Amino acid sequence: MEKRSINMKKVFMIISILTITVTLSACGGSGKQKEPSKESQKSDKYDYVYYEILNDGDSETPNVEIKYKDKKGKSHIEKADLDHVYEHILGDGNKKPYIVKDG
């Protein structure tokens, strides 16, 4: 009886692992990642000050507020639809975060 209990536990674990694997693989990315144009990435970089997501109860997509400093050190605040904002994690942890305006 004890052997049967152990076998049932193994079968249950295998089924659980397979279910989790299939579920997580279905949640994968949708393909190519959106990013700003190459020209903007080279020339339109600004110092990052802050980034905040603003939720509006009536809106289907949240807006963002981004504050940055231009090359002269003047601060600017931009508000945009979250669909037009792309976040990327810098590979180098010592690199300073920046804003790229495209369009």
Residue frames relative to the residue before (quaternion, step in Angstrom):
aa qw qx qy qz dx dy dz
M 1.0000 0.0000 0.0000 0.0000 0.00 0.00 0.00
E 0.6443 0.5347 -0.3151 0.4469 3.55 1.06 -0.81
K 0.6230 0.5385 -0.3360 0.4571 3.61 1.04 -0.76
R 0.6485 0.5228 -0.3165 0.4539 3.56 0.97 -0.85
S 0.6328 0.5334 -0.3181 0.4623 3.59 1.04 -0.79
I 0.6512 0.5024 -0.3048 0.4802 3.59 0.99 -0.84
N 0.6516 0.5090 -0.3151 0.4659 3.61 0.95 -0.84
M 0.6423 0.5176 -0.3222 0.4646 3.60 0.99 -0.78
K 0.6329 0.5228 -0.3273 0.4680 3.57 1.04 -0.77
K 0.6480 0.5157 -0.3131 0.4650 3.59 0.98 -0.84
V 0.6540 0.5045 -0.3088 0.4716 3.58 0.94 -0.89
F 0.6501 0.5157 -0.3113 0.4632 3.57 0.95 -0.87
M 0.6520 0.5115 -0.3097 0.4662 3.60 0.96 -0.85
I 0.6564 0.5094 -0.3127 0.4603 3.60 0.91 -0.88
I 0.6571 0.4970 -0.3094 0.4750 3.59 0.92 -0.88
S 0.6433 0.5240 -0.3205 0.4571 3.60 0.98 -0.82
I 0.6675 0.4994 -0.2966 0.4659 3.58 0.90 -0.92
L 0.6564 0.5029 -0.3132 0.4670 3.59 0.93 -0.83
T 0.6444 0.5201 -0.3198 0.4604 3.59 0.97 -0.81
I 0.6608 0.4937 -0.3019 0.4781 3.58 0.92 -0.88
T 0.6429 0.5305 -0.3219 0.4490 3.60 0.94 -0.85
V 0.6743 0.4835 -0.2949 0.4738 3.58 0.87 -0.92
T 0.6519 0.5191 -0.3154 0.4539 3.58 0.95 -0.85
L 0.6963 0.4686 -0.2793 0.4664 3.59 0.85 -0.91
S 0.6541 0.5006 -0.3312 0.4603 3.60 0.98 -0.69
A 0.6286 0.5266 -0.3354 0.4638 3.60 1.13 -0.55
C 0.6649 0.5002 -0.2992 0.4671 3.60 1.19 -0.44
G 0.3587 0.7740 -0.4629 0.2409 3.58 1.23 0.17
G 0.7108 -0.4638 0.3322 0.4115 3.55 -1.34 0.18
S 0.5207 -0.6611 0.4574 0.2875 3.51 -1.25 0.47
G 0.7477 -0.3541 0.2229 0.5156 3.59 1.15 0.29
K 0.8488 -0.1131 0.1059 0.5056 3.54 -0.99 -0.94
Q 0.3980 -0.7150 0.5302 0.2217 3.54 -0.99 0.90
K 0.4198 -0.6917 0.5249 0.2642 3.60 -0.97 0.87
E 0.0873 0.7886 -0.6050 0.0667 3.54 -1.11 0.72
P 0.6256 -0.5445 0.3922 0.3979 3.60 -1.22 0.39
S 0.6421 -0.5218 0.3884 0.4055 3.56 -1.26 0.35
K 0.6318 -0.5514 0.3908 0.3797 3.58 -1.20 0.52
E 0.6274 0.5451 -0.3391 0.4407 3.60 1.03 -0.78
S 0.6656 0.4976 -0.2963 0.4707 3.59 0.97 -0.88
Q 0.6361 0.5375 -0.3348 0.4409 3.57 0.98 -0.79
K 0.6897 0.4775 -0.2830 0.4650 3.59 1.07 -0.68
S 0.8316 0.2876 -0.1159 0.4608 3.60 0.83 -0.94
D 0.7703 0.3961 -0.1965 0.4596 3.62 0.97 -0.74
K 0.3040 0.7458 -0.5331 0.2593 3.60 0.80 0.99
Y 0.0580 -0.7950 0.6039 -0.0062 3.55 -0.95 0.97
D 0.5724 -0.5933 0.4437 0.3515 3.56 -1.22 0.59
Y 0.3875 -0.7364 0.5251 0.1785 3.54 -0.86 1.10
V 0.1571 -0.7778 0.6015 0.0923 3.61 -0.90 0.92
Y 0.7531 -0.2758 0.1704 0.5725 3.61 0.74 -1.03
Y 0.1883 -0.7441 0.6352 0.0858 3.53 -1.37 0.40
E 0.0500 0.8149 -0.5727 0.0742 3.59 -0.70 1.05
I 0.3119 -0.7256 0.5824 0.1922 3.57 -0.98 0.87
L 0.1672 -0.7888 0.5889 0.0553 3.55 -0.81 1.11
N 0.1831 -0.7958 0.5707 0.0865 3.58 -0.53 1.15
D 0.1043 -0.7584 0.6421 0.0419 3.53 -0.99 0.96
G 0.4804 -0.7180 0.4244 0.2713 3.58 -0.61 1.10
D 0.6999 0.4665 -0.2710 0.4680 3.60 1.11 -0.60
S 0.6638 0.5218 -0.3000 0.4439 3.59 1.17 -0.43
E 0.4593 -0.6847 0.4945 0.2753 3.56 -1.10 0.71
T 0.7708 0.2053 -0.1358 0.5876 3.59 1.11 -0.61
P 0.4516 -0.6957 0.4818 0.2827 3.60 -0.88 0.86
N 0.3731 -0.6830 0.5768 0.2484 3.53 -1.32 0.39
V 0.2597 -0.7431 0.5891 0.1823 3.54 -1.28 0.30
E 0.1968 -0.7283 0.6407 0.1428 3.51 -1.26 0.53
I 0.0563 -0.8052 0.5898 -0.0260 3.55 -0.72 1.11
K 0.1154 -0.7706 0.6234 0.0648 3.56 -0.89 0.94
Y 0.0708 0.7926 -0.5995 0.0861 3.54 -0.90 0.98
K 0.3612 -0.6983 0.5702 0.2384 3.55 -1.31 0.29
D 0.3941 -0.7096 0.5305 0.2444 3.55 -0.96 0.90
K 0.7481 -0.4160 0.2770 0.4365 3.57 -1.31 0.00
K 0.6647 0.4793 -0.2960 0.4907 3.61 1.24 -0.41
G 0.5656 -0.6234 0.3686 0.3945 3.60 1.28 -0.07
K 0.4933 0.6502 -0.4339 0.3817 3.61 1.28 0.08
S 0.3880 -0.7346 0.5135 0.2146 3.58 -0.93 0.96
H 0.0727 -0.7700 0.6337 0.0173 3.55 -1.14 0.79
I 0.1703 -0.7521 0.6257 0.1175 3.56 -1.18 0.65
E 0.0934 -0.7852 0.6121 0.0127 3.56 -0.81 1.08
K 0.1374 -0.7476 0.6415 0.1034 3.55 -1.10 0.74
A 0.0438 0.8068 -0.5831 0.0846 3.56 -0.85 0.98
D 0.5640 -0.5472 0.4950 0.3708 3.51 -1.36 0.31
L 0.5576 -0.6386 0.4129 0.3328 3.60 -0.91 0.85
D 0.5833 0.5901 -0.3707 0.4174 3.61 1.19 -0.48
H 0.7279 0.4125 -0.2321 0.4962 3.60 1.20 -0.45
V 0.6158 0.5015 -0.3477 0.4985 3.57 1.25 0.38
Y 0.0919 -0.7908 0.6048 0.0179 3.56 -0.86 1.01
E 0.1717 -0.7804 0.5956 0.0819 3.55 -0.82 1.02
H 0.0334 -0.7773 0.6282 0.0099 3.55 -1.03 0.83
I 0.3668 -0.7095 0.5574 0.2265 3.55 -1.02 0.78
L 0.4126 -0.7090 0.5184 0.2416 3.54 -0.86 1.01
G 0.4824 -0.6843 0.4726 0.2751 3.55 -0.96 0.89
D 0.7270 0.3739 -0.2106 0.5360 3.57 1.10 -0.74
G 0.3756 -0.7642 0.4849 0.1992 3.59 -0.51 1.17
N 0.6547 0.5086 -0.3107 0.4649 3.59 1.21 -0.40
K 0.5501 0.6227 -0.3883 0.3986 3.58 1.26 -0.27
K 0.4522 -0.6930 0.4968 0.2616 3.58 -1.01 0.86
P 0.4642 -0.6800 0.4795 0.3035 3.65 -0.86 0.88
Y 0.0733 -0.8014 0.5936 0.0086 3.57 -1.14 0.66
I 0.3899 -0.6784 0.5763 0.2357 3.54 -1.39 0.32
V 0.1194 -0.7570 0.6377 0.0779 3.57 -1.08 0.78
K 0.1834 -0.7698 0.6026 0.1033 3.58 -0.76 1.07
D 0.0251 -0.7915 0.6101 -0.0244 3.55 -0.82 1.03
G 0.8330 0.1720 -0.1529 0.5032 3.55 -0.53 1.17
